[in-house]
Amino acid sequence: MNILLVLAASLTDPLRRNDPFMPLSLPLLAATAPGHRYTLVDLLWDDDVDTAMDVDLVGISMRLTGENRAYAIADAFRRRGVKVVIGGPQASAVPMRVREHADAVAVGEGEPLWPTIVQDVARGALKDFYVCSPVPFLPPEHAGVGDGFPVETLAGAEVDSGASKSAPAPFTVHQVDGYADLSALPVARRDLYRRSYRFDTVFAVRGCPIDCDFCAVPTLFGRRFRTRPAEAVAAEIDTFRNYYYLLDDTVFGKPSTYDYYLDLYARIARLKKRRFWCGQGNLDAAGDEKGREVIRAAVRAGLLYVMVGMESISPATLAASGAIRKMGVHGGEDPVRRMAENIRWLQGQGLVVSGWFVVGYESDTLESWDATLAFCRENHVIPVISPIKALPGTRLYDRLQAEGRLDDTRFLNLRHPTMRDADVLAAWQRVAREGYSTKAIWDRTRFYARCFQDPERGDRIHKTIFTWILQTKMKKGMIHDEVFDPGDAPR
């Protein structure tokens, strides 16, 4: 078959033409169902999709910011009679809404589902929903039960496999009972991209046990870590040109994965070509003896830049969201002081650190914006400070919806008890401009240049230039003349 894969993105997506990391999901899907002619359109960089293309099947991957664009593309193909399947994080969160614009909806991890979807299209037997989850695809009266997908409006389903129970209804469901088996995944079809990304991407581990209330990862990938064979990950990395991004939710791991990461990083360090890489990490590993061993091993393997979800400098917000569990805080310690100490230790290993924060929980005020920026300035952290947005599929979204505090027609969909939207948007952009002024970027670059002085780690000039370019690229994504186009809000 001729198959078109589309990575949906709105025209005002802050990552549009500014994302250096290769999206991995669609190339992985193509690799799971070989033998077909694939075309990939990446709307983070491509201008548009030719909806008159001669194709047999269209697969669309959709995030929240690309939802309306995905629907417009899907509707255009379906008017021509072309079968359309939509998946991705947003499709998993609101599958019934997506079903209005698609012939089938993929819920959860796509790798176990895509080969079946392609086969069903070929034999004219496409089902309405394809689900990968250990939790049944439940009707609305059971929504929210367990730790899987709380399907909000499914009134029953005729199910051909998996854990769901049969019930008379107009919908058909194919369910894989569990998560994807990562032991034998194929290598992604990166050749489908028509442009070269600055960073290749790869993942070693999926799942997260931390379960912050604003995060959809435990729903999508589960609350337990699942690992790929370390030798397969290292072999894939050995095909990369230069920089890459390890997509794991924390490249420092947790106690249950420390040994896995030590093995993985030892394998990467032994590769003939040294490549610098970046990833997400948690602060708790920096306060743990074996966690520090993992971090040192990661640095020896080429880790240069780590993105840390610090979330807030408010102890009340950290506790309310559950994020305090990843900060390395013990007993009655001051969370902010402990966070600062762990940050300094990471920097002492020669790591560039960016801190990702949200402002907008009940205990936050307009002063929280300036206090967060001051924390970043004091600790030489690259600041990524944004208004909180409750995402469908998270516990935060469900709680706010139950409290009547959500309005999904607005960019700021959380109604704050004291902060007005206009003031929040003004504070957001003011803090971004201050945090990414030329002086601020220069001051942080000089600080990190001193962190790179250890001769055993080498490449001080290279790393310093990287730090400057990194911040100038991030500045483009943080500062917006128009922070949001209301036309992109899902309806």
N, C-alpha and C positions, 0 to 999 in steps of 0.2 A: 504494500500500500504506500501511497504518498502521504506522509504524516507531517503536519506543521505543528511545531511547539512554540508557544508564545510566553515570554516572561512579561507580564502586564505591569505597567507603571504609568502613573498619571504624568501629564505634561509639566506639572508643578512639583513633582517628587523631588525632595532636596538632594537625593542621590543621583538624579538624572544628569548624565554627562559629568559626573563627579565621583563615581564609584570605582575605586581601583581594584576591587576584589571580584574575581570571577564567580558568578552565581553557579552553584553546582547541581541543583535539583534536577533540572531538565536534561542536562547531559547524562546524569545517572539513569534517568528513566529510559532514555534512548538505548543505553547499554544493556538494560534488562530485557529488552525485546528487540534483538537484532534482526537483520534480514529485511528491513523496510527502508524506504528512502525518506530520510528526515531532513527537514529544513527548520532552523531555529531563528526566531526573531526576538531580539533583546531590546525591549522598549526603554530600557535605561539609556541606551545609546542610539538605537535605530529610531527613525522618525515616525514610521507608521507601519501598518500591516496591510498588505494587498489582499483585501477580502474577496477578490475575484480569482485567487489562485486555484489551480486545479489540484485539489487535495481530497483525500478520502476521510481524513480524521484530523481534528484540531484539538490539541491539548494545551490548556492555559493554566499557568501557575500564577496565583493571585495573593498578594498581601493586601492589608487594609487600604493603603494609599492608592492601590491600583484597581480597586473594586469596580468602580463605574466604568473605567476604561475596558476592563475585562468583559463586562456585560455588553458594552457596545460592540466589541469585536465578535463576541459569541453570537449576538443577535444577528449580525450581518451574515455570518456564515450559515446559521441555521435557516435564515430566509431562503438560502440557496439549496437547502436540503443536506448540507454537510453536517456530519455528526460532530458534536463538541463536548469535550469532557473538561471540567474545571476542578482544579485541586489547589493545594497551597494552604498556608496557615489560616487565611480568612475563610476559605471554603470549609475548612474543618470546624470553624467556629460558628458559622451560620449556614449549614448545608441546605436547609429548606429554602432560604432566600435565594441561594445560588441556583437551586434546581429550577427556578422560574426562567433561567437564562441558559440552561445547559441540558443536554440529553442525559448526561450522567455526572455525578459529583463524586470525587475521590476524597475520602475523609481519613486523615492520618498519614502515615508514611506511605509513599507512593511506590517504592521498589517492589513490594510483594503484590501490588495491585495492577500495575501497568501491563505486564504480560497478559493477564486475564482480560483486561479491558480491550487490548488490541485484538485478542482472539475472538472476543464476543462481538466486536464491531465487524470483523471479517466474516463471521457466520450469521450476522444479522440478529444477534440475541443480546444486545446491550441492555444492561440493567440500569435502574435509576441511581443506585448508590453502591459504591465500592468502599468498604470500610476495613481499616487495619487497626484493631484495638482489642485488648483482652476483655473489654467491657462491652456488653451488648449495645447495639444501636437501639436505644429505648424510645418508647412512645412518651409524650409529654408528661404524663402523670408520674413518670419515674425519673424525669430529667434531674441530673445532678447527683444521682446515686453512684457511689464508687469513685474511682479516680480516672475514668475514661472520658469519653465525649458526652457532655450533657446535651443531647439532641432535643431542640426546644419545641418542635412542632410535628414530629413524626407521629402520625395517628395509628401506627401499626405497620407491619411489613411482612411480605411473603419472602422468607429468607431461604437461600439455597445451601448455606454452609455457615459454620462458625457458631458463636455463642448465642445469637439472637433467637428468640422464640417466634414460631410462625404465627401469623394472625391475618385474617382477611383484610386486605387494604389494597389501594391502587398502586402501591409502590413495591418494587422488587429490590432486594439487597443481596450483595455478595459480601460476606464478612470473613476476613482472615482473623482467627481468634489468637491474638497476641501481637507482638511487635516484630519488626523486620529482623531476620537472621543476618547479622553483620559478618558472619564468618566467611561468606563466599560471594560478596558483592562484586560485580564486575568493575573494571576501571571506567570512569566516566568518559563520555564521548566529547572531550574538549575541542576536538577538531570541528565541531559544528558551529563554533563561534566564528564570526567573520572579522573580528578584531582581536588584538592581543590585549589582555588585561595586564596591568602592572604586577598584580599578585595572583598566582595560581591559588587554588583552594583545595583542601583535603580535610577529612575528619577521621578521628580515631575512636572517639567515644560519643555515645548518645545517652540522653537521660540525665536527670538531675534530682537529687533527693531533698534539695533545700526548700523548694516549694514556696517561693515568695508570692504574695497574693496578686502582684501585677504581672506575673510571668506565665506564659502559655506553654513553656517547655515541658513541665511535668505531664500536662494533658496530651501533648503531641507525641512525646518520646518516652514517657514513663518516669517514675520516681526512683528507678534503679539504673545504675550505670551499665551499659552494654558496650563491649569493646570489639573492635576489629582486630584481626591478627597483627601484631606489631610488625612482623616481617613484611606483610603486605603493604602496610602504611609506609614503611621506610622505602620499599621498592617503588611505590608510586611517587614519593617525594624525589627519588633519584632521577625521575624523568623531567623534573621541572627545570626551567631555565635559570631563574634567580630567586626573587622574593616569593614567599607564599604565606598563606594565612591558614592556621590550624583552627578549624571551625568549632572545636569542642567548647562546651559552655564554661569549663574552667580547665585550662591547659596545665594548671598546677595540681589538679585532681583533689581527691579527698582521701582519707586514710584507706578506704577500700580499693583505691586505684593507684596508690603511690607506687607499688611494685610494678604495676603495668607501665606507668609512665617512665620509671627508671630504666626499664628494659627498652622502651621505645626510643627514648632520647639517647641511650647508649648506641643503639643501632644507627640513628640519624647522624650522630657525631662521627661514626666510622665511615660514612659515605665519603668518596674521594673528593667530591666538590662541596665546598662549604657554602651554604645558602642562609641568608638571614630571613627570619620569619617573625610573625606576630600572632597574637591570640588573646582570648579573654582569660582573666584569672581572678581568683578570689583572694582576699587579704588573709584569710585564716591560715593558709599554708605557710605564710611568712612568719607566723608565730608558733609553728610546730617544728620540732627538730627534724623529723623525716620529711615534712613538707619543704623545709629549706633545702634538704638534700635534693629533692625533685627539682626545685627552682634552679639550683646551681647546675644540675644536669641539663635542664632546658637551655640555660645560657650557653653551656658548652656546645649544645647542639645547634646554636645559632639564634635563639630567641633574643630579640632586640627591643621590641615594643609590646607592652601589655595593656589592654583595656580592662579597667577594673570597675565593675558595677558597685560603686560605693553608695549610690541611691540617695543618701541624705546625711546631713550632719546633725540631725535632730534625733536624740535618743528615742523620743516618743514615736517618731515616724519609723525608725529602724525596727522598733519592737512591734509596732502595729502591722507592718508589712511582712515581717518575718525575715527581713534582710539581715538583721543583726546576727543571724546564725552563720553568716559567711564572712564576718569581719574579724574573727579571732578574738572576740571579747570573752574574758573569763571572770566569773564571779561578779563582784561589785565594781569592776574596773570602769573608768570613764571611757565610753565607746569612742569618742572623738580622739582622745589622747592615744588610745590603742591603735586606732586607724592610722594616725600620723606616724607612730613608731613603726608599724608594718610597712607603710609607704617608704619611709626612709631606708628600711632594710632592703627593699626591692631596688631602690635607686642605687644603693651601695653595691649591688651586684652588676651594675651597668645597664639597668633596664630603664627605658623611657616609660613613664606611667601617665595614662590619661584616666581621669575620674569621671564616671558617668552618673549624673545626679538628676533627680526629678523633684520639682517643687509643686505642691498643690494638695498635699494631705491636710487633714483637718487642723493639725497643729501648726501648719506653716502660715507665714504672713508674707507681706511684700518684702520685709526686711530679710527674709530667708534667702532671697536671691543674692543680696550683697554679702551676707554672711557666708554663703557657700563659695562665692567667688573669692572672698578673703581667705578661706581655708585652702583653696587651690593655690592661691598666690603664695601663701606662707609655706606650703609644702611642695612648691614647684611642680604641681600637677597640671597637666593640660586639661582645661575645663570643658566638659560637655554637660551643660546645665539646661534642662528643658522643662516645660510644663508637663505634668503628668497627664497621660491619656489612658483611660481604662479600655483595655482591649477585650473584645468578645472572646470567650473561652477561658477567662481568668476568674479567680475567686473575687478579685476586686470589682470586676464588672458586675458579677452576680450580686454582690453585696450592695453596691450603689444602685443597681436597678431595683432591688427589693426596697431600698430606702427612698425611691423616687427621686434620685439625685443625678440621673443620667439624661442627656439630650444628645442623641447621635446625629442630629442635624447640624451640630456645631463642631468646629475643630476642637475646642476645649469642651469635651463632652461631660466633664465633671463639674457640677455646680458647687463652687466653694462657698462656705458660709460668710466669708468676710472679703474676699478678693474679687474685684470686678474683672471681667475678661480684658477690657481695654488696658487696665493697669498691669495685668499679667503679661500681655503681649509686649507692652512697652518695656517692662522690666527684663523680659527675656532678651530682647534685641539690644538693650543697653548693656546688659551684662556680657552678651556675646561680643559686642564691639570693644568693651574694655578688656575682656579676656584674650582677645586676639588682636590687640593693637600691635603695631610694629615693635614697640618697646617691650610689651609682655612676651612676644614671641622671641625676641632677642635675649631677654633675661633668662628665659627657660632654656634656650639653646646653650648659653654660656654655662648654666648650671650643669646640664647634662654632659657638656664637653669635659667638665672636670670629673664626672662620674665614669667617663670612658678612659681614664688615664692608666688603668691596669694594663701593663704590657702583655700579659698572658692572653687578654681578650682581643687585643690588636684592633686594627682598622679604626682608629680614633677619628681620623679625618672623615672617612666614609660615614661613620655613625653620626657625626656632628652634622654633616650635610643632610643626611636622612632626617634628622630631627627638625631641621629648619623647613625642609620641603614638606614633611608630614604636617606641620602646623599651618603652613600656608594653604595646603589642600583642605585641611579641616575647616579653616576660616571660611572658605567658599560655601561649605555646607551648613555653617552655623549662622551666618549673617544673611538675612533676606530682606529685600525692600518690601516685598509682600510675603508675609509669613504663611498665608494660606489662601487658596482659592476656594470659596464656598462651593463651587460647582463640583469639587472632587469629593464632597461628603457623600457617603453612601445613603441612598434614600430607601 
